Amino acid sequence: EVQLVESGGGSVQAGGSLRLSCAASGFTFDDYAIGWFRQAPGKEREGVSCISNNYGSTYYADSVKGRFTISSDYAKNTVYLQMNSLKAEDTAVYYCAADRGLPCHTIVEDSSWDLDYWGQGTQVTVSS
């Protein structure tokens, strides 16, 4: 059974940090790109960041570049999103998703694609 399980969300004050985790199982982790997305109430889903596990490349949306860092732990089949200098506008439900065929810049920038697997999401709330 394929699973993507997000954790690490919570409430933090502006300027603070959180680290999200996306634990993957049921598929060949190394063959997939893993993306992070977020959706705030009343807004469309937004691509945040992506890491290509087979190439090791990363991609960030302009809104988080320089503040967020994505990484993979191949031994644990887990992708992390370290979020620093958090702002109120980062408040959203954060989801991870996996796709075998798409490059990271497409995963993040083009929300029209139907990615292979999705997690259930974790809430991040940043208070100003």
DSSP file with accessible surface (Angstrom, degrees, kcal/mol):
  #  RESIDUE AA STRUCTURE BP1 BP2  ACC     N-H-->O    O-->H-N    N-H-->O    O-->H-N    TCO  KAPPA ALPHA  PHI   PSI    X-CA   Y-CA   Z-CA
    1    1 A E              0   0  190      0, 0.0     2,-0.3     0, 0.0    26,-0.1   0.000 360.0 360.0 360.0 128.3    0.0    0.0    0.0
    2    2 A V        +     0   0   47     24,-0.2     2,-0.4    22,-0.0    24,-0.2  -0.605 360.0 176.1 -76.5 133.3    1.4    3.4   -1.0
    3    3 A Q  E     -A   25   0A  91     22,-2.5    22,-2.1    -2,-0.3     2,-0.4  -0.999  23.3-175.6-140.3 139.3    1.5    6.0    1.8
    4    4 A L  E     -A   24   0A   8     -2,-0.4   116,-0.6   114,-0.3     2,-0.6  -0.985  17.4-172.4-125.9 118.6    2.8    9.5    2.2
    5    5 A V  E     -A   23   0A  61     18,-2.3    18,-2.6    -2,-0.4     2,-0.2  -0.951   6.0-158.4-121.5 114.8    2.4   10.7    5.7
    6    6 A E  E     +A   22   0A   6     -2,-0.6     2,-0.3    16,-0.2    16,-0.2  -0.618  19.8 160.5 -87.7 148.7    3.1   14.3    6.6
    7    7 A S  E     +A   21   0A  60     14,-1.9    14,-2.8    -2,-0.2   115,-0.1  -0.953  37.9  70.8-154.0 169.8    4.0   15.4   10.1
    8    8 A G        +     0   0   35     -2,-0.3    11,-0.3     1,-0.3   114,-0.0   0.374  60.9 135.5 101.5  -4.1    5.7   18.3   11.9
    9    9 A G        +     0   0   28     12,-0.1     2,-0.3     9,-0.1    -1,-0.3  -0.179  20.6 121.2 -69.9 170.0    3.0   21.0   11.5
   10   10 A G  E     -d  124   0B  28    113,-0.9   115,-2.8   112,-0.1     2,-0.4  -0.986  59.0 -55.9 165.9-165.0    1.9   23.2   14.3
   11   11 A S  E     +d  125   0B 103     -2,-0.3     2,-0.3   113,-0.2   115,-0.2  -0.896  50.7 162.3-110.4 137.9    1.6   26.8   15.4
   12   12 A V  E     -d  126   0B  28    113,-2.5   115,-2.3    -2,-0.4     2,-0.2  -0.982  36.5-107.1-149.8 155.0    4.5   29.2   15.5
   13   13 A Q  E >   -d  127   0B 148     -2,-0.3     3,-2.3   113,-0.2    73,-0.2  -0.500  53.1 -80.6 -82.1 156.5    5.1   32.9   15.7
   14   14 A A  T 3  S+     0   0   53    113,-2.9    73,-0.2     1,-0.3    -1,-0.1  -0.262 120.3  30.8 -55.6 137.6    6.2   34.9   12.8
   15   15 A G  T 3  S+     0   0   54     71,-3.3    70,-0.6     1,-0.3    -1,-0.3   0.231  99.4 114.0  93.5 -12.0   10.0   34.6   12.4
   16   16 A G    <   -     0   0   21     -3,-2.3    70,-2.3    70,-0.2     2,-0.3  -0.065  58.3-122.1 -83.4-173.8   10.0   31.1   13.8
   17   17 A S        +     0   0   59     67,-0.2     2,-0.3    68,-0.2    67,-0.2  -0.934  20.9 179.4-133.3 152.1   10.8   27.8   12.2
   18   18 A L  E     - B   0  83A  33     65,-2.2    65,-3.4    -2,-0.3     2,-0.5  -0.977  17.1-145.4-143.1 153.7    9.2   24.4   11.7
   19   19 A R  E     - B   0  82A 128    -11,-0.3     2,-0.3    -2,-0.3    63,-0.2  -0.974  15.0-159.2-122.9 118.8   10.4   21.2   10.0
   20   20 A L  E     - B   0  81A   0     61,-2.6    61,-2.4    -2,-0.5     2,-0.4  -0.691   5.0-155.1 -91.9 147.2    7.9   19.1    8.1
   21   21 A S  E     -AB   7  80A  21    -14,-2.8   -14,-1.9    -2,-0.3     2,-0.4  -0.941   9.6-165.1-121.8 146.1    8.4   15.5    7.3
   22   22 A a  E     -AB   6  79A   1     57,-2.3    57,-2.2    -2,-0.4     2,-0.5  -0.923  11.9-162.4-129.7 102.7    6.9   13.4    4.5
   23   23 A A  E     -AB   5  78A  43    -18,-2.6   -18,-2.3    -2,-0.4     2,-0.3  -0.783  10.3-160.4 -91.5 123.9    7.4    9.6    5.2
   24   24 A A  E     +A    4   0A  10     53,-3.1     2,-0.3    -2,-0.5   -20,-0.2  -0.800  17.4 160.3-108.8 144.6    7.0    7.5    2.1
   25   25 A S  E     +A    3   0A  47    -22,-2.1   -22,-2.5    -2,-0.3     3,-0.1  -0.983  49.9  45.1-154.1 157.2    6.2    3.8    1.8
   26   26 A G  S    S+     0   0   53     -2,-0.3     2,-0.3   -24,-0.2   -24,-0.2   0.483 101.0  62.1  89.6   1.8    4.9    1.4   -0.8
   27   27 A F  S    S-     0   0   27    -24,-0.1     2,-1.3   -26,-0.1    -1,-0.2  -0.960  98.4 -82.2-150.0 168.6    6.9    2.6   -3.8
   28   28 A T    >   -     0   0   87     -2,-0.3     3,-1.9     1,-0.2     4,-0.3  -0.589  40.6-164.7 -79.6  98.0   10.5    3.0   -4.9
   29   29 A F  G >  S+     0   0    5     -2,-1.3     3,-1.7     1,-0.3    24,-0.2   0.840  81.9  59.0 -52.4 -43.2   11.4    6.2   -3.2
   30   30 A D  G 3  S+     0   0   77      1,-0.3    -1,-0.3    -3,-0.1    -2,-0.1   0.680 100.6  57.4 -66.1 -17.8   14.6    6.8   -5.2
   31   31 A D  G <  S+     0   0   55     -3,-1.9     2,-0.3    22,-0.1    -1,-0.3   0.453  98.5  75.8 -91.3  -1.5   12.7    6.8   -8.5
   32   32 A Y    <   -     0   0   18     -3,-1.7    21,-1.7    -4,-0.3     2,-0.4  -0.809  69.0-133.5-118.0 151.7   10.3    9.6   -7.6
   33   33 A A  E     -FE  52  99B   5     66,-2.8    66,-2.4    -2,-0.3     2,-0.5  -0.827  25.2-150.6 -91.6 139.7   10.3   13.4   -7.2
   34   34 A I  E     -FE  51  98B   1     17,-2.6    17,-2.4    -2,-0.4     2,-0.3  -0.969  13.8-169.2-115.9 124.8    8.6   14.6   -4.0
   35   35 A G  E     -FE  50  97B   0     62,-3.0    62,-2.3    -2,-0.5     2,-0.4  -0.834  14.6-143.0-113.7 152.6    6.9   17.9   -3.9
   36   36 A W  E     +FE  49  96B   0     13,-3.3    12,-3.0    -2,-0.3    13,-1.5  -0.946  24.0 176.3-110.5 138.2    5.5   20.1   -1.1
   37   37 A F  E     -FE  47  95B   4     58,-3.1    58,-2.6    -2,-0.4     2,-0.3  -0.865  11.1-157.6-133.3 163.1    2.4   22.0   -1.7
   38   38 A R  E     -FE  46  94B  13      8,-2.4     8,-3.1    -2,-0.3     2,-0.4  -0.992   5.0-165.7-144.6 152.7    0.2   24.2    0.5
   39   39 A Q  E     - E   0  93B  78     54,-2.1    54,-2.3    -2,-0.3     6,-0.2  -0.952   6.9-162.3-141.2 118.8   -3.4   25.4    0.4
   40   40 A A    >   -     0   0   22      4,-0.4     3,-2.3    -2,-0.4    52,-0.1  -0.629  45.0 -77.3 -92.6 156.6   -4.7   28.3    2.5
   41   41 A P  T 3  S+     0   0  119      0, 0.0    -1,-0.1     0, 0.0     3,-0.1  -0.276 118.0   6.5 -56.3 129.6   -8.5   28.7    3.1
   42   42 A G  T 3  S+     0   0   94      1,-0.2     2,-0.3    -3,-0.1    -3,-0.0   0.505 112.9 101.5  77.9   4.0  -10.1   30.2    0.1
   43   43 A K  S <  S-     0   0  140     -3,-2.3    -1,-0.2     1,-0.0     2,-0.1  -0.814  74.8-104.2-119.9 160.2   -7.0   30.0   -2.0
   44   44 A E        -     0   0  166     -2,-0.3    -4,-0.4     1,-0.1     2,-0.1  -0.407  49.3 -86.7 -76.0 157.4   -5.8   27.6   -4.7
   45   45 A R        -     0   0   75     -6,-0.2     2,-0.4    -2,-0.1    -6,-0.2  -0.399  46.8-155.3 -63.3 140.6   -3.2   25.0   -4.0
   46   46 A E  E     -F   38   0B  72     -8,-3.1    -8,-2.4    -2,-0.1     2,-0.3  -0.970  14.1-125.8-125.3 132.6    0.3   26.4   -4.4
   47   47 A G  E     +F   37   0B  10     61,-0.6   -10,-0.2    -2,-0.4    61,-0.1  -0.591  29.6 174.5 -73.5 137.0    3.5   24.5   -5.2
   48   48 A V  E     -     0   0B   0    -12,-3.0    13,-2.8     1,-0.4     2,-0.3   0.798  53.5 -24.6-110.9 -53.4    6.2   25.2   -2.6
   49   49 A S  E     -FG  36  60B   0    -13,-1.5   -13,-3.3    11,-0.2    -1,-0.4  -0.981  49.5-161.2-161.5 163.8    9.2   23.0   -3.3
   50   50 A b  E     -FG  35  59B   0      9,-2.1     9,-2.1    -2,-0.3     2,-0.4  -0.993   4.3-159.8-152.8 149.2   10.4   19.8   -4.8
   51   51 A I  E     -FG  34  58B  11    -17,-2.4   -17,-2.6    -2,-0.3     2,-0.8  -1.000  16.0-141.3-131.8 134.7   13.3   17.4   -4.7
   52   52 A S  E  >  -F   33   0B   9      5,-3.0     4,-3.1    -2,-0.4     5,-0.3  -0.850  10.7-164.6 -93.5 111.0   14.1   14.8   -7.4
   53   53 A N  T  4 S+     0   0    8    -21,-1.7    -1,-0.2    -2,-0.8   -20,-0.1   0.780  87.5  49.0 -71.0 -23.4   15.3   11.7   -5.6
   54   54 A N  T  4 S+     0   0   77    -22,-0.1    -1,-0.2     1,-0.1   -23,-0.1   0.794 126.7  24.5 -86.9 -24.0   16.9   10.2   -8.7
   55   55 A Y  T  4 S-     0   0  193      2,-0.1    -2,-0.2    -3,-0.1    -1,-0.1   0.594  94.7-131.5-111.0 -17.5   18.8   13.3   -9.7
   56   56 A G     <  +     0   0   45     -4,-3.1    -3,-0.1     1,-0.3     2,-0.1   0.569  57.6 140.4  79.2   6.7   19.2   15.1   -6.4
   57   57 A S        -     0   0   58     -5,-0.3    -5,-3.0    -6,-0.0     2,-0.3  -0.484  34.8-156.2 -84.9 157.0   18.0   18.4   -7.8
   58   58 A T  E     -G   51   0B  66     -7,-0.2     2,-0.3    -2,-0.1    -7,-0.2  -0.890   7.3-166.1-129.5 160.2   15.7   20.8   -5.9
   59   59 A Y  E     -G   50   0B  68     -9,-2.1    -9,-2.1    -2,-0.3     2,-0.4  -0.994   3.9-165.6-148.1 142.7   13.3   23.6   -6.9
   60   60 A Y  E     -G   49   0B  40     -2,-0.3   -11,-0.2   -11,-0.2     2,-0.1  -0.979  24.1-118.4-131.6 143.1   11.6   26.3   -4.9
   61   61 A A    >>  -     0   0    7    -13,-2.8     3,-1.6    -2,-0.4     4,-1.2  -0.462  34.6-115.5 -68.5 150.4    8.8   28.7   -5.5
   62   62 A D  T 34 S+     0   0  127      1,-0.3     3,-0.3     2,-0.2    -1,-0.1   0.837 112.3  65.7 -58.0 -31.7    9.8   32.3   -5.4
   63   63 A S  T 34 S+     0   0   49      1,-0.2    -1,-0.3     3,-0.0   -15,-0.1   0.697 114.8  27.2 -66.9 -18.4    7.7   32.9   -2.3
   64   64 A V  T X> S+     0   0    0     -3,-1.6     3,-2.4   -16,-0.2     4,-2.3   0.459  85.1 129.3-121.6  -4.5    9.8   30.6   -0.2
   65   65 A K  T 3< S+     0   0  114     -4,-1.2     4,-0.1    -3,-0.3   -16,-0.0  -0.280  80.4  15.7 -58.7 132.2   13.2   30.8   -1.8
   66   66 A G  T 34 S+     0   0   81      2,-0.4    -1,-0.3     1,-0.1     3,-0.1   0.253 125.5  59.6  87.9 -12.5   15.9   31.5    0.7
   67   67 A R  T <4 S+     0   0   28     -3,-2.4    17,-2.1     1,-0.2     2,-0.3   0.696  98.0  53.6-113.9 -34.5   13.7   30.6    3.7
   68   68 A F  E  <  -C   83   0A   4     -4,-2.3    -2,-0.4    15,-0.2     2,-0.4  -0.819  60.2-166.3-107.2 147.4   12.7   27.0    3.0
   69   69 A T  E     -C   82   0A  76     13,-2.5    13,-3.2    -2,-0.3     2,-0.3  -0.995   5.1-157.5-134.1 128.9   15.0   24.0    2.4
   70   70 A I  E     +C   81   0A   7     -2,-0.4     2,-0.3    11,-0.2    11,-0.2  -0.811  19.4 165.7-104.5 143.7   14.0   20.6    1.1
   71   71 A S  E     -C   80   0A  53      9,-1.9     9,-2.9    -2,-0.3     2,-0.4  -0.981  24.4-136.0-152.0 160.8   16.0   17.5    1.7
   72   72 A S  E     -C   79   0A  24     -2,-0.3     2,-0.6     7,-0.2     7,-0.2  -0.965   1.8-157.8-122.6 139.8   15.8   13.7    1.4
   73   73 A D  E >>> -C   78   0A  48      5,-3.2     5,-1.8    -2,-0.4     4,-0.7  -0.931  10.9-171.7-110.8 102.1   16.9   11.0    3.8
   74   74 A Y  T 345S+     0   0   93     -2,-0.6     3,-0.2     1,-0.2    -1,-0.1   0.790  82.6  57.8 -68.4 -27.6   17.1    7.9    1.5
   75   75 A A  T 345S+     0   0   98      1,-0.2    -1,-0.2    -3,-0.1    -2,-0.0   0.833 117.2  33.4 -70.2 -29.7   17.7    5.6    4.5
   76   76 A K  T <45S-     0   0  139     -3,-0.5   -52,-0.2     2,-0.2    -1,-0.2   0.386 101.7-128.1-105.1   0.2   14.4    6.6    6.0
   77   77 A N  T  <5 +     0   0   53     -4,-0.7   -53,-3.1     1,-0.2     2,-0.4   0.918  66.3 134.1  50.2  46.9   12.4    7.2    2.8
   78   78 A T  E   < -BC  23  73A  14     -5,-1.8    -5,-3.2   -55,-0.2     2,-0.4  -0.983  46.8-155.5-132.6 137.5   11.6   10.6    4.2
   79   79 A V  E     -BC  22  72A   0    -57,-2.2   -57,-2.3    -2,-0.4     2,-0.3  -0.929  15.9-156.9-110.0 137.4   11.6   14.1    2.7
   80   80 A Y  E     -BC  21  71A  24     -9,-2.9    -9,-1.9    -2,-0.4     2,-0.5  -0.847  11.7-159.6-113.6 149.9   11.9   17.1    5.0
   81   81 A L  E     -BC  20  70A   0    -61,-2.4   -61,-2.6    -2,-0.3     2,-0.6  -0.937  10.9-160.6-127.2 103.7   10.9   20.7    4.5
   82   82 A Q  E     -BC  19  69A  61    -13,-3.2   -13,-2.5    -2,-0.5     2,-0.6  -0.790   9.9-165.1 -84.5 121.0   12.8   23.0    6.8
   83   83 A M  E     +BC  18  68A   0    -65,-3.4   -65,-2.2    -2,-0.6     2,-0.3  -0.943  11.9 173.4-115.7 113.9   10.9   26.3    7.1
   84   84 A N        +     0   0   57    -17,-2.1   -67,-0.2    -2,-0.6   -68,-0.2  -0.743  58.9  24.7-113.4 165.4   12.6   29.3    8.6
   85   85 A S  S    S-     0   0   68    -70,-0.6    -1,-0.2    -2,-0.3   -69,-0.2   0.904  84.6-160.4  48.9  48.6   11.7   33.0    8.9
   86   86 A L        -     0   0    2    -70,-2.3   -71,-3.3    -3,-0.2     2,-0.3  -0.257   7.3-158.6 -66.2 145.5    8.0   32.0    8.8
   87   87 A K    >   -     0   0   90    -73,-0.2     3,-2.2   -72,-0.1     4,-0.2  -0.829  32.1-108.8-119.8 161.2    5.5   34.6    7.9
   88   88 A A  G >  S+     0   0   37     -2,-0.3     3,-1.9     1,-0.3    38,-0.4   0.862 117.8  62.5 -57.6 -34.3    1.7   34.8    8.5
   89   89 A E  G 3  S+     0   0  126      1,-0.3    -1,-0.3   -49,-0.0   -49,-0.1   0.553  88.5  70.5 -73.0  -4.9    1.2   34.2    4.8
   90   90 A D  G <  S+     0   0    0     -3,-2.2    -1,-0.3    36,-0.0     2,-0.2   0.532  70.6 119.6 -82.9  -7.1    2.8   30.8    5.1
   91   91 A T    <   +     0   0   39     -3,-1.9     2,-0.3    -4,-0.2    34,-0.2  -0.419  41.3 103.7 -62.0 125.5   -0.2   29.6    7.1
   92   92 A A  E    S- H   0 124B   2     32,-2.0    32,-2.7    -2,-0.2     2,-0.5  -0.961  77.0 -77.4-179.5 171.8   -1.8   26.8    5.2
   93   93 A V  E     -EH  39 123B  35    -54,-2.3   -54,-2.1    -2,-0.3     2,-0.5  -0.848  49.5-146.9 -87.8 128.0   -2.3   23.0    5.1
   94   94 A Y  E     -EH  38 122B   0     28,-3.2    28,-2.0    -2,-0.5     2,-0.3  -0.864  17.5-175.0-103.4 132.4    0.9   21.5    3.7
   95   95 A Y  E     -E   37   0B  58    -58,-2.6   -58,-3.1    -2,-0.5     2,-0.3  -0.918  14.1-148.2-122.4 148.1    0.8   18.4    1.6
   96   96 A a  E     -E   36   0B   0     -2,-0.3    23,-2.5   -60,-0.2     2,-0.3  -0.873  18.2-177.0-110.9 153.4    3.5   16.3    0.0
   97   97 A A  E     -EI  35 118B   0    -62,-2.3   -62,-3.0    -2,-0.3     2,-0.4  -0.982  13.9-143.7-145.9 153.1    3.1   14.4   -3.2
   98   98 A A  E     +EI  34 117B   0     19,-2.3    19,-2.1    -2,-0.3    18,-0.5  -0.947  16.4 175.7-122.7 141.0    5.2   12.0   -5.3
   99   99 A D  E     -E   33   0B   9    -66,-2.4   -66,-2.8    -2,-0.4    16,-0.1  -0.987  19.2-162.2-145.4 139.5    5.5   11.7   -9.0
  100  100 A R  S    S+     0   0  149     -2,-0.3    -1,-0.1   -68,-0.2   -66,-0.0   0.768  86.8  36.8 -89.2 -26.7    7.7    9.5  -11.1
  101  101 A G  S    S+     0   0   66    -68,-0.1    -1,-0.1     2,-0.1   -69,-0.0   0.732  93.5  82.3-104.6 -22.5    7.6   11.3  -14.5
  102  102 A L  S    S-     0   0   28    -69,-0.1   -69,-0.1     1,-0.1    -3,-0.1  -0.604  71.8-120.9 -93.2 146.1    7.5   15.0  -14.0
  103  103 A P     >  -     0   0   62      0, 0.0     4,-2.2     0, 0.0     3,-0.5  -0.414  31.4-109.5 -75.2 159.6   10.5   17.3  -13.4
  104  104 A b  H  > S+     0   0   10      1,-0.2     4,-2.4     2,-0.2     5,-0.3   0.855 114.8  55.9 -61.6 -38.9   10.5   19.4  -10.3
  105  105 A H  H  > S+     0   0  104      1,-0.2     4,-2.4     2,-0.2    -1,-0.2   0.889 110.8  46.3 -66.1 -32.4    9.9   22.8  -11.9
  106  106 A T  H  > S+     0   0   25     -3,-0.5     4,-2.3     2,-0.2    -1,-0.2   0.908 109.9  53.9 -71.1 -42.0    6.7   21.4  -13.5
  107  107 A I  H  < S+     0   0    3     -4,-2.2    -2,-0.2     1,-0.2    -1,-0.2   0.913 117.9  36.1 -58.1 -42.5    5.6   19.8  -10.3
  108  108 A V  H  < S+     0   0    7     -4,-2.4   -61,-0.6    -5,-0.2    -2,-0.2   0.913 125.5  36.0 -79.2 -41.9    5.9   23.1   -8.4
  109  109 A E  H  < S+     0   0  106     -4,-2.4     2,-0.6    -5,-0.3    -3,-0.2   0.688 110.6  56.7 -92.1 -19.4    4.8   25.6  -11.1
  110  110 A D    ><  +     0   0   66     -4,-2.3     3,-1.1    -5,-0.2    -1,-0.2  -0.840  52.8 178.7-121.1  98.1    2.1   23.7  -13.0
  111  111 A S  T 3   +     0   0   66     -2,-0.6    -1,-0.1     1,-0.2   -66,-0.1   0.455  67.5  84.2 -78.3   0.9   -0.8   22.6  -10.7
  112  112 A S  T 3   +     0   0   93      2,-0.1    -1,-0.2     0, 0.0     2,-0.2   0.684  69.3  95.8 -77.9 -14.9   -2.8   21.1  -13.7
  113  113 A W  S <  S-     0   0  123     -3,-1.1     2,-0.9    -7,-0.2    -3,-0.0  -0.534  74.6-132.9 -79.3 142.2   -0.9   17.9  -13.5
  114  114 A D        -     0   0  142     -2,-0.2    -2,-0.1     2,-0.0    -1,-0.1  -0.817  28.0-147.2 -93.3 103.3   -2.4   14.9  -11.6
  115  115 A L        -     0   0    9     -2,-0.9   -16,-0.2     1,-0.1     3,-0.1  -0.298  15.9-116.0 -74.7 160.5    0.5   13.6   -9.5
  116  116 A D  S    S+     0   0   76    -18,-0.5     2,-0.4     1,-0.2   -17,-0.2   0.911  87.8  11.3 -65.9 -49.4    0.9   10.0   -8.6
  117  117 A Y  E     -I   98   0B  70    -19,-2.1   -19,-2.3  -114,-0.0     2,-0.3  -0.986  61.6-166.6-137.0 147.0    0.5   10.0   -4.9
  118  118 A W  E     -I   97   0B  80     -2,-0.4  -114,-0.3   -21,-0.2   -21,-0.2  -0.953  13.4-136.3-131.6 148.4   -0.6   12.5   -2.2
  119  119 A G        -     0   0   12    -23,-2.5  -114,-0.2    -2,-0.3     3,-0.1  -0.341  30.1-109.2 -89.4-177.5   -0.5   12.7    1.5
  120  120 A Q        -     0   0  114   -116,-0.6  -115,-0.1     1,-0.2   -25,-0.1   0.587  58.6-117.8 -93.4 -13.3   -3.2   13.8    3.9
  121  121 A G        -     0   0   12    -25,-0.1     2,-0.3     1,-0.1   -26,-0.2   0.065  14.5-126.6  98.1 155.6   -1.7   17.1    4.9
  122  122 A T  E     - H   0  94B  23    -28,-2.0   -28,-3.2  -115,-0.1     2,-0.3  -0.995  25.5-118.6-141.1 138.2   -0.5   18.9    8.0
  123  123 A Q  E     - H   0  93B  89     -2,-0.3  -113,-0.9   -30,-0.2     2,-0.5  -0.587  23.3-171.2 -83.3 133.1   -1.6   22.3    9.3
  124  124 A V  E     -dH  10  92B   0    -32,-2.7   -32,-2.0    -2,-0.3     2,-0.5  -0.994   4.5-175.2-120.5 124.8    0.9   25.1    9.7
  125  125 A T  E     -d   11   0B  51   -115,-2.8  -113,-2.5    -2,-0.5     2,-0.5  -0.986   4.2-170.9-124.4 122.9   -0.3   28.2   11.5
  126  126 A V  E     -d   12   0B   6     -2,-0.5     2,-0.4   -38,-0.4  -113,-0.2  -0.963   9.3-156.7-115.5 120.2    2.0   31.3   11.7
  127  127 A S  E      d   13   0B  58   -115,-2.3  -113,-2.9    -2,-0.5   -39,-0.0  -0.770 360.0 360.0 -99.6 139.8    0.8   34.1   14.0
  128  128 A S              0   0  139     -2,-0.4   -41,-0.0  -115,-0.2    -1,-0.0  -0.416 360.0 360.0 -94.6 360.0    2.0   37.7   13.5
